[in-house]
Amino acid sequence: HGVIEHDVSLSRNDSELGDNHTFDQTIWGSVMETYGDTTETTFALVSKARYDRVVACKNAHEAAKKDFQYGIKEFILSYGESALLLGLLGDPKDGKIPLEYLKVLFQEERLPYKEGWR
């Protein structure tokens, strides 16, 4: 923990707060709320989803009186992951990927090939 893997996952709990290996539907559900009724991502929505998760994690750590480790390194890693997803699953210039691709990647832990990603 703390080298490549870090807190503020979009789909898993933080290591200080519980199981940080297993997909967490509650956490993922709160991330998906950011997207509302949209069918594709945007830079603004991806950034908001990440920021909202940072705030939620910080608050959860404070409530549990646990150490919250989120500095510049974690910021770069977590936002870099989001940028990587946009670049791999869609067009990195416009920040758009079908939301279905994102759901498949996180919920089913596979690439959305059957859904049309190439």
Backbone bond lengths (Angstrom), bond angles and torsions (degrees), N, CA, C in turn:
res aa  C-N    CA-C-N  psi(-1)  N-CA   C-N-CA  omega(-1)  CA-C   N-CA-C  phi
1 H - - - 1.459 - - 1.524 109.34 -
2 G 1.323 116.17 136.73 1.451 120.19 175.00 1.516 114.95 95.61
3 V 1.333 118.18 -5.18 1.459 119.79 177.26 1.526 108.38 -95.25
4 I 1.309 117.62 -70.52 1.466 121.53 172.17 1.523 108.73 -106.70
5 E 1.321 116.33 -48.87 1.469 120.90 177.48 1.527 107.98 -68.22
6 H 1.315 116.10 140.80 1.466 120.10 -176.02 1.519 110.03 -149.13
7 D 1.326 115.77 168.79 1.455 121.20 175.48 1.523 110.12 -71.47
8 V 1.312 116.40 173.62 1.467 124.76 178.10 1.531 111.31 73.17
9 S 1.311 116.31 39.21 1.459 120.77 173.33 1.522 108.85 -68.62
10 L 1.317 115.83 149.55 1.460 120.42 177.03 1.527 112.05 -79.82
11 S 1.335 117.27 -11.24 1.464 118.70 -174.76 1.529 114.80 -139.64
12 R 1.328 116.44 5.54 1.459 119.39 -179.17 1.517 110.34 -139.81
13 N 1.308 115.49 159.50 1.452 120.53 179.41 1.527 110.11 -75.55
14 D 1.307 116.63 162.96 1.459 121.39 175.36 1.526 109.58 -77.76
15 S 1.315 116.88 151.47 1.465 120.92 -175.20 1.528 112.31 -60.48
16 E 1.312 117.87 -34.28 1.465 121.45 -179.98 1.531 112.43 -73.79
17 L 1.329 116.71 -15.47 1.465 120.38 -173.27 1.521 113.80 -109.56
18 G 1.321 117.70 -1.52 1.461 119.09 179.19 1.511 112.63 147.81
19 D 1.314 115.44 -147.45 1.462 123.12 -176.91 1.530 110.10 -71.54
20 N 1.305 116.04 110.53 1.468 120.13 -179.41 1.531 112.21 -101.16
21 H 1.324 116.76 14.30 1.465 120.65 -179.42 1.526 113.26 -109.92
22 T 1.319 116.73 -28.23 1.456 121.75 -173.23 1.523 111.34 -96.57
23 F 1.328 115.76 138.14 1.462 121.37 176.16 1.525 109.12 -53.56
24 D 1.339 116.63 133.22 1.461 122.58 -178.98 1.528 109.04 -115.72
25 Q 1.326 116.51 107.24 1.465 121.36 -176.17 1.527 112.23 -61.27
26 T 1.323 118.25 -34.70 1.462 120.99 -179.88 1.525 110.72 -65.52
27 I 1.314 116.58 -45.90 1.468 120.70 178.11 1.520 109.83 -63.42
28 W 1.317 116.61 -48.13 1.457 120.78 -179.77 1.530 110.75 -60.94
29 G 1.324 116.74 -39.71 1.460 120.83 178.27 1.514 112.29 -60.47
30 S 1.326 116.95 -39.55 1.468 119.41 178.28 1.525 110.92 -67.97
31 V 1.317 117.18 -34.81 1.469 120.71 176.03 1.526 109.77 -66.19
32 M 1.318 116.41 -44.24 1.465 120.35 -178.36 1.526 112.59 -65.64
33 E 1.326 117.86 -26.21 1.466 120.74 176.61 1.523 111.23 -58.52
34 T 1.309 117.02 -30.74 1.464 121.58 178.99 1.521 110.92 -58.28
35 Y 1.311 116.76 -35.06 1.461 121.29 -174.89 1.528 113.58 -83.34
36 G 1.319 117.20 -14.28 1.458 120.68 176.83 1.517 112.46 52.73
37 D 1.328 115.91 -129.46 1.467 121.86 -177.42 1.525 113.45 -93.81
38 T 1.333 117.79 8.14 1.460 119.94 -178.08 1.521 110.53 -68.84
39 T 1.307 115.36 159.41 1.466 120.20 178.74 1.520 112.09 -111.61
40 E 1.349 116.72 -3.33 1.460 120.04 177.40 1.520 109.76 -147.47
41 T 1.309 114.74 160.20 1.455 120.41 -179.92 1.528 110.59 -81.03
42 T 1.318 114.89 164.72 1.464 123.09 168.69 1.524 106.25 -138.20
43 F 1.317 116.75 163.67 1.467 119.01 176.35 1.523 110.47 -56.93
44 A 1.330 116.10 -43.18 1.466 120.70 -177.40 1.529 111.39 -62.86
45 L 1.326 117.44 -43.95 1.463 120.13 -178.87 1.527 112.41 -70.26
46 V 1.315 116.92 -39.35 1.468 120.17 177.63 1.529 109.63 -62.82
47 S 1.319 116.62 -43.28 1.471 121.04 178.66 1.521 111.16 -64.82
48 K 1.327 116.77 -42.36 1.465 120.55 179.54 1.525 110.78 -64.79
49 A 1.322 117.66 -42.29 1.466 120.80 178.35 1.527 110.24 -59.33
50 R 1.305 116.64 -43.78 1.467 120.78 179.63 1.526 110.71 -66.34
51 Y 1.334 117.18 -46.54 1.467 120.54 -179.22 1.534 111.02 -62.12
52 D 1.328 116.69 -44.93 1.465 120.10 179.03 1.521 111.14 -59.79
53 R 1.323 116.57 -36.28 1.470 120.39 178.45 1.526 110.78 -68.53
54 V 1.325 117.41 -39.20 1.468 120.91 176.57 1.524 109.71 -59.07
55 V 1.323 116.66 -48.11 1.467 121.18 -179.27 1.528 110.62 -62.31
56 A 1.335 117.25 -44.33 1.469 120.77 179.61 1.529 111.16 -61.65
57 C 1.317 117.05 -42.12 1.467 120.90 179.29 1.520 111.27 -65.91
58 K 1.309 115.77 -44.15 1.470 119.99 178.99 1.521 110.06 -58.84
59 N 1.319 116.75 -46.34 1.462 121.01 179.55 1.526 111.63 -63.86
60 A 1.329 117.52 -40.94 1.468 121.33 179.21 1.523 111.09 -64.51
61 H 1.318 116.87 -40.40 1.463 120.54 178.12 1.525 110.70 -64.90
62 E 1.319 116.21 -43.62 1.464 119.75 179.25 1.524 110.90 -62.64
63 A 1.332 117.21 -43.70 1.465 121.16 -179.83 1.527 111.29 -62.87
64 A 1.322 116.98 -35.75 1.469 121.93 -179.47 1.525 112.19 -88.49
65 K 1.329 115.90 -0.53 1.472 121.51 -176.93 1.532 111.53 55.38
66 K 1.331 113.94 44.19 1.464 121.72 178.91 1.523 109.33 -111.57
67 D 1.317 115.18 155.85 1.461 121.50 179.46 1.528 110.17 -72.60
68 F 1.319 116.60 127.68 1.465 122.27 178.46 1.519 107.88 -105.78
69 Q 1.321 116.38 112.81 1.457 121.11 -178.92 1.515 109.40 -104.41
70 Y 1.319 115.18 100.22 1.462 120.18 178.04 1.523 107.50 -148.64
71 G 1.318 114.46 92.82 1.452 121.04 179.17 1.515 110.54 -114.08
72 I 1.306 116.25 -157.56 1.468 121.20 -176.45 1.530 111.29 -63.00
73 K 1.340 117.40 -38.51 1.469 120.14 179.83 1.527 110.67 -62.67
74 E 1.333 116.38 -46.87 1.463 120.52 -179.88 1.525 111.24 -66.92
75 F 1.321 115.98 -35.63 1.471 120.68 176.55 1.525 110.12 -60.27
76 I 1.315 116.15 -49.43 1.470 120.85 -179.09 1.527 110.51 -63.32
77 L 1.337 117.21 -44.60 1.466 120.32 179.27 1.525 111.74 -62.23
78 S 1.323 117.25 -47.56 1.464 119.41 -174.13 1.521 112.30 -70.51
79 Y 1.322 117.60 -43.48 1.462 118.82 178.05 1.530 110.71 -72.67
80 G 1.332 116.42 -30.60 1.464 120.15 174.87 1.520 111.74 -63.93
81 E 1.332 116.45 -38.45 1.467 120.46 175.88 1.525 110.76 -60.35
82 S 1.320 115.97 -42.76 1.467 119.94 179.52 1.523 110.57 -63.58
83 A 1.321 116.59 -42.27 1.467 120.37 178.20 1.526 110.59 -64.66
84 L 1.322 116.69 -38.84 1.463 121.21 178.16 1.530 111.12 -61.60
85 L 1.317 116.55 -43.04 1.468 120.12 177.55 1.521 111.19 -59.86
86 L 1.322 116.69 -44.14 1.467 120.29 179.36 1.521 110.70 -63.38
87 G 1.321 116.53 -39.20 1.456 120.35 -179.55 1.516 113.67 -71.30
88 L 1.326 116.50 -35.94 1.464 120.26 -177.74 1.524 113.29 -82.01
89 L 1.307 116.36 -38.13 1.464 119.96 -174.28 1.523 113.86 -96.82
90 G 1.313 117.12 -6.74 1.462 119.16 -177.60 1.506 111.74 -157.24
91 D 1.305 115.04 -150.31 1.457 121.84 -179.70 1.525 108.89 -98.04
92 P 1.334 118.22 112.02 1.460 120.16 -177.33 1.526 113.47 -65.92
93 K 1.319 117.47 -14.70 1.466 120.05 -179.63 1.518 112.52 -77.81
94 D 1.326 117.12 -33.79 1.463 118.57 -178.62 1.528 113.38 -108.95
95 G 1.331 117.88 -5.94 1.460 121.07 175.38 1.508 114.85 71.14
96 K 1.308 116.57 21.58 1.459 119.10 -175.99 1.525 111.70 -113.16
97 I 1.318 114.05 130.40 1.458 121.56 168.69 1.529 106.42 -138.07
98 P 1.325 117.42 150.96 1.459 118.38 175.34 1.532 109.76 -59.85
99 L 1.304 116.63 133.55 1.457 120.77 179.79 1.531 110.91 -59.41
100 E 1.313 116.55 -30.03 1.464 121.31 177.35 1.533 110.54 -58.45
101 Y 1.335 118.08 -38.62 1.464 121.34 178.51 1.531 110.47 -61.13
102 L 1.325 115.17 -44.48 1.460 120.56 -179.27 1.531 110.52 -63.14
103 K 1.323 116.00 -43.14 1.467 120.38 178.85 1.524 111.22 -61.33
104 V 1.313 117.16 -45.91 1.465 121.25 -179.80 1.528 110.26 -61.44
105 L 1.318 116.87 -45.34 1.460 120.92 -178.61 1.528 111.47 -59.35
106 F 1.318 117.27 -46.86 1.461 120.47 -176.78 1.525 113.37 -82.95
107 Q 1.316 117.80 -45.81 1.459 120.69 -174.23 1.522 113.00 -76.80
108 E 1.323 116.60 -38.63 1.462 120.17 -177.34 1.527 112.40 -103.69
109 E 1.323 116.31 -6.47 1.463 123.36 178.73 1.521 112.32 53.07
110 R 1.326 114.65 49.36 1.463 121.04 175.89 1.524 108.24 -147.38
111 L 1.320 116.05 162.78 1.461 120.24 175.11 1.525 109.18 -75.49
112 P 1.321 118.20 144.41 1.470 121.55 -175.01 1.529 113.79 -80.96
113 Y 1.312 116.13 50.06 1.464 120.87 -178.14 1.529 111.62 -64.48
114 K 1.335 116.95 -44.90 1.470 120.96 -179.66 1.528 111.67 -62.72
115 E 1.324 116.29 -23.14 1.465 121.47 -178.44 1.525 112.64 -88.94
116 G 1.332 116.71 -2.10 1.459 120.16 175.33 1.514 116.48 114.15
117 W 1.323 118.05 -2.13 1.469 119.57 179.45 1.522 109.83 -70.37
118 R 1.322 115.36 135.61 1.474 120.99 176.61 1.507 109.99 -135.50
